[in-house]
Amino acid sequence: MKIFLTGASGLVGSAFAGVAARRGHKVVGVVGGFEGKIEGVAKKIALDLADEAATSGAVLEAFPDAIVNAAAVSTPEACEADPARSQVMNVALPAALGRLAHHLSARLVHLSSEQVFDGARRTPYSAGDPTSPINLYGRQKVESERAVHAAAGEFAVTLRAPLLMGNSAGGKRSLHERLLGDWAAGKTAKLYTDEFRQPCTAENLAEAMVELCERRDVTGVWHWAGAELISRHALGRRLRDHFKLTEAQAPMMAVTRSETPAAAQRRQACLALDVAPLAGKLKTRPQTIAEQLGELTVPAPVRAWYFSQT
Ligand SMILES: NC(=O)c1ccc[n+]([C@@H]2O[C@H](COP(=O)([O-])OP(=O)(O)OC[C@H]3O[C@@H](n4cnc5c(N)ncnc54)[C@H](OP(=O)(O)O)[C@@H]3O)[C@@H](O)[C@H]2O)c1
């Protein structure tokens, strides 16, 4: 099928393009400022997705069977820094894509986030639980879900994704890339021992998303994540061990939420997602941390530093 992919240069979008192409789909990929090649993108379009008329024109010209929305202002910090831009990218854009999907009878796969929840409880959130965002990013994601499903109805499916691992196009986006970047710069990584996440890789998420393009019978809002809940500090240790770095080469400081009360108010303590309902429908499996680590490569920006250490 022909898939119109926004955010093709992002962590998830670039993984999606590779997986979709390997499964025989043709990907028309939209980038913003990214200039490099993206594996799996048959046709690359540079476009400002904040421009609704230009976005509509590109979608209508492509006339896709499916639209996948992996474009966003994708961190809470970036949303707070520019609320107007993030409102356009995180809410107005998905709403417009929802209207286009409905108009074209195209499948729409939209990405939301674990951060629609406040993280105040330890038990996994189900997709039907009431949302409770504690930051602008989470509020915009909730709004985007409502807008997408109001506009596209049964054509749309939303996946709420967790903290992501994986290899990004620029090598600076995902968790291990940022950690290795800090260590290469001589910084000590401060990681919470009492903040828990259920990470998965962008590649694994992309496998689920490609299946959802093909599975029009799955509609509504669903959760996807890895198979294990882990603290940020424990994950940092697993990453340091995986890349065979010593404590001196890759320094970490364990911190707790009570030591940083102001920051803790803006951060969720535990974001566990119930993935069983969607896992029961898909061939893609939630991965263990060990399986995820096995996919990670040394990112290009820190390669010189890394190979001088090992
Ligand atoms: N990363 C995570 O840990 C995580 C966790 C849960 C959910 N999610 C969600 O998953 C989705 C994908 O996230 P990600 O981490 O892959 O994002 P990302 O790496 O930050 O990539 C964002 C993408 O959006 C594009 N973009 C932003 N503004 C644009 C504009 N005005 N015009 C055209 N393109 C624009 C960027 O293009 P250029 O770079 O070419 O400008 C890039 O391709 C998002 O909805 C995010 O909220 C992410």
The ligand as a Gaussian input file, in Angstrom:
#p B3LYP/6-31G(d) Opt

LIG

0 1
 N       10.605000       9.709000      21.568000
 C        9.872000       9.242000      22.566000
 O       10.414000       8.794000      23.612000
 C        8.351000       9.194000      22.444000
 C        7.639000       8.578000      23.466000
 C        6.244000       8.487000      23.372000
 C        5.584000       9.034000      22.282000
 N        6.292000       9.662000      21.303000
 C        5.530000      10.221000      20.175000
 O        5.903000       9.522000      18.989000
 C        5.852000      10.429000      17.871000
 C        7.206000      10.417000      17.183000
 O        8.179000      10.909000      18.103000
 P        9.736000      10.956000      17.768000
 O       10.464000      10.772000      19.043000
 O       10.018000      10.090000      16.600000
 O        9.870000      12.492000      17.330000
 P       11.198000      13.236000      16.834000
 O       12.333000      12.282000      16.735000
 O       11.335000      14.462000      17.683000
 O       10.808000      13.667000      15.349000
 C        9.868000      14.668000      15.112000
 C        9.572000      14.686000      13.621000
 O        8.632000      15.742000      13.365000
 C        9.108000      16.503000      12.264000
 N        8.624000      17.882000      12.353000
 C        8.522000      18.645000      13.471000
 N        8.045000      19.863000      13.127000
 C        7.827000      19.843000      11.773000
 C        7.322000      20.768000      10.821000
 N        6.920000      22.016000      11.188000
 N        7.260000      20.398000       9.523000
 C        7.664000      19.171000       9.120000
 N        8.119000      18.227000       9.974000
 C        8.216000      18.571000      11.286000
 C       10.615000      16.427000      12.351000
 O       11.178000      16.746000      11.092000
 P       12.688000      17.357000      10.920000
 O       13.543000      16.750000      11.997000
 O       13.073000      16.929000       9.532000
 O       12.542000      18.829000      11.058000
 C       10.792000      14.958000      12.742000
 O       10.713000      14.150000      11.591000
 C        5.413000      11.775000      18.432000
 O        4.032000      11.914000      18.338000
 C        5.818000      11.695000      19.895000
 O        5.051000      12.563000      20.684000
 C        7.657000       9.739000      21.352000

